[in-house]
Amino acid sequence: MGIHNRDYIRDEPPGGHYSGSGFGSSPVGSDAWAIKRIIVACVVVFFLQNLFPSDEVRVGPQGIEITRGLTGWLDLNWAGLTKFQLWRVVTYGFCHSTQGLAHIFFNMFGLWIFGRAIEQLYGAKETLAFFVATVAVSGVVEVVAQHYAGLNPSVIGASGGVMGVLILTAMHFPKTMVQFLFIPFAFELRWLALGYVALDVWRVMAGGTGIAALAHLSGAAFGYVYFQTGLRLTGGPSYGRRSRGIGRWLRSKLASRPKKPVRNADQKDVRLYEPPAPDQLDAEVDRILEKINLTGRDSLTPEENEILLKASERYKNRV
């Protein structure tokens, strides 16, 4: 039978409208711990930041004394980078402003809304690795750029990582409709992501907004590159555009080029061709169908669509 007769093939994404429980219909398994633990860690650190507040300068018996707060040990700044205090590249992303709840609330809200969809696709370990890598890249770019602009900021917040998660989710589910309680209409996720990017571009051009917009844009860029290249930080298959990674994708392209004819004295030109083994084709089809089940038919690459067409013809011809 053809592949379109299989009961788990779908032409449309499994979750066309986001209702608050995650994109798609695949349930989050028992190993889906990454987003929850990131949020818990941020909340715990926020509590400790308030318990051990920022640096205080006071006059004591021995003169001027500085009491070091927790944020001062965890934030990211140029001095920390030059002293190779590399833990700051990650720990700053788990700190938030203690001047109210808005900073941590909106970051954690965005991470919860969009991060679970990524975790369903990539798994907990890869999701955690992606978030940490995005936080590190966005923070370093922000601090280095600000330093060479003549500033010396102290950067905190998970916004760069959250922006990367938003962009990666939008790349997988671009036409998924989203709606928030404070907005009276629904719109496609890709427009939400584009709107945030445009806002941060304006912030960079305006300058002096007090928001690390360059970190947001760096996180967005990392998420985009991560999807386009099919990068995997912990190994295994990828659901990005290059589903087998850059190296394997290039090798497959080279291997698919027609080989030059082989000639000898007794034979005419012979073209070498070796059709894929049936079991390999079945495995590839199962992988593609699982991807469709999770992210929809629109997420397939041209190569994957071609594989499905060839496989369909082969299945139809089976006795």
Backbone hydrogen bonds, N-H to C=O, Kabsch-Sander energy under -0.5 kcal/mol:
donor,donor_aa,acceptor,acceptor_aa,energy
5,N,2,G,-1.8
6,R,3,I,-1.4
9,I,6,R,-1.3
18,Y,177,M,-3.1
19,S,17,H,-0.5
29,G,27,P,-0.5
32,A,29,G,-1.7
33,W,31,D,-1.8
37,R,33,W,-2.4
38,I,34,A,-2.5
39,I,35,I,-2.3
40,V,36,K,-2.5
41,A,37,R,-2.7
42,C,38,I,-2.3
43,V,39,I,-2.3
44,V,40,V,-2.5
45,V,41,A,-2.5
46,F,42,C,-2.3
47,F,43,V,-2.2
48,L,44,V,-2.3
49,Q,45,V,-2.6
50,N,46,F,-1.7
51,L,47,F,-1.8
52,F,48,L,-2.9
56,E,67,T,-2.0
58,R,56,E,-0.5
58,R,65,E,-2.6
60,G,58,R,-0.7
60,G,63,G,-3.9
63,G,60,G,-1.9
65,E,58,R,-3.7
67,T,56,E,-2.9
67,T,65,E,-0.5
68,R,66,I,-0.7
70,L,52,F,-1.8
71,T,52,F,-0.5
73,W,69,G,-0.7
73,W,70,L,-1.3
74,L,70,L,-1.1
74,L,71,T,-0.5
75,D,71,T,-2.5
76,L,155,V,-2.1
81,L,77,N,-1.8
82,T,78,W,-2.5
83,K,79,A,-1.3
84,F,81,L,-1.8
85,Q,80,G,-2.8
86,L,84,F,-1.8
88,R,85,Q,-1.7
89,V,86,L,-1.3
90,V,87,W,-1.3
91,T,87,W,-2.9
92,Y,88,R,-1.7
93,G,90,V,-1.3
94,F,91,T,-1.6
95,C,92,Y,-1.4
100,G,98,T,-1.5
105,F,101,L,-2.6
106,F,102,A,-2.3
107,N,103,H,-1.5
108,M,104,I,-2.5
109,F,105,F,-2.5
110,G,106,F,-2.2
111,L,107,N,-2.2
112,W,108,M,-2.3
113,I,109,F,-2.5
114,F,110,G,-2.3
115,G,111,L,-1.9
116,R,112,W,-0.8
118,I,114,F,-1.1
119,E,115,G,-2.1
120,Q,116,R,-1.8
121,L,117,A,-1.1
122,Y,118,I,-3.1
123,G,119,E,-1.9
127,T,123,G,-2.0
128,L,124,A,-2.6
129,A,125,K,-2.5
130,F,126,E,-2.7
131,F,127,T,-2.5
132,V,128,L,-2.6
133,A,129,A,-2.5
134,T,130,F,-2.5
135,V,131,F,-2.5
136,A,132,V,-2.4
137,V,133,A,-2.6
138,S,134,T,-2.6
139,G,135,V,-2.2
140,V,136,A,-2.3
141,V,137,V,-2.3
142,E,138,S,-2.0
143,V,139,G,-2.5
144,V,140,V,-2.7
145,A,141,V,-2.4
146,Q,142,E,-2.4
147,H,143,V,-2.3
148,Y,144,V,-2.2
149,A,145,A,-0.8
150,G,147,H,-1.8
151,L,146,Q,-2.8
155,V,76,L,-3.1
155,V,153,P,-0.6
157,G,92,Y,-2.4
157,G,95,C,-0.6
162,V,158,A,-2.6
163,M,159,S,-2.6
164,G,160,G,-1.8
165,V,161,G,-2.0
166,L,162,V,-2.5
167,I,163,M,-2.4
168,L,164,G,-2.3
169,T,165,V,-2.4
170,A,166,L,-2.4
171,M,167,I,-2.0
172,H,168,L,-1.5
173,F,169,T,-2.8
176,T,173,F,-1.3
177,M,16,G,-2.0
178,V,187,F,-3.0
183,I,180,F,-1.8
187,F,178,V,-2.1
189,L,176,T,-2.2
190,R,174,P,-2.1
191,W,188,E,-0.9
192,L,188,E,-1.3
193,A,189,L,-2.4
194,L,190,R,-2.4
195,G,191,W,-2.3
196,Y,192,L,-2.1
197,V,193,A,-2.2
198,A,194,L,-2.6
199,L,195,G,-2.3
200,D,196,Y,-2.2
201,V,197,V,-2.3
202,W,198,A,-2.1
203,R,199,L,-2.1
204,V,200,D,-2.4
205,M,201,V,-2.2
206,A,202,W,-2.6
207,G,203,R,-2.9
213,A,211,I,-2.6
216,H,212,A,-1.6
217,L,213,A,-2.4
218,S,214,L,-2.2
219,G,215,A,-2.4
220,A,216,H,-2.4
221,A,217,L,-2.5
222,F,218,S,-2.3
223,G,219,G,-2.2
224,Y,220,A,-2.2
225,V,221,A,-2.6
226,Y,222,F,-2.6
227,F,223,G,-1.8
228,Q,224,Y,-2.6
229,T,225,V,-2.3
230,G,226,Y,-0.9
231,L,226,Y,-1.2
238,S,243,S,-1.5
241,R,227,F,-2.2
242,R,227,F,-0.7
243,S,241,R,-1.3
245,G,242,R,-2.2
248,R,244,R,-0.5
249,W,245,G,-2.2
250,L,246,I,-2.7
251,R,247,G,-2.3
252,S,248,R,-2.3
253,K,249,W,-2.0
254,L,250,L,-2.5
255,A,251,R,-2.6
256,S,252,S,-1.4
257,R,253,K,-0.5
257,R,254,L,-1.0
262,V,270,V,-2.4
264,N,267,Q,-0.6
270,V,262,V,-1.4
272,L,270,V,-0.5
281,L,277,A,-2.4
282,D,278,P,-2.6
283,A,279,D,-2.1
284,E,280,Q,-2.3
285,V,281,L,-2.7
286,D,282,D,-2.6
287,R,283,A,-1.9
288,I,284,E,-2.2
289,L,285,V,-2.8
290,E,286,D,-2.0
291,K,287,R,-1.9
292,I,288,I,-2.4
293,N,289,L,-2.3
294,L,290,E,-1.5
295,T,291,K,-3.3
296,G,292,I,-2.1
299,S,296,G,-1.2
300,L,297,R,-1.6
305,N,301,T,-2.2
306,E,302,P,-2.0
307,I,303,E,-2.0
308,L,304,E,-2.1
309,L,305,N,-2.0
310,K,306,E,-2.4
311,A,307,I,-2.6
312,S,308,L,-2.5
313,E,309,L,-1.8
314,R,310,K,-2.0
315,Y,311,A,-2.7
316,K,312,S,-2.0
317,N,313,E,-1.4
318,R,315,Y,-0.9
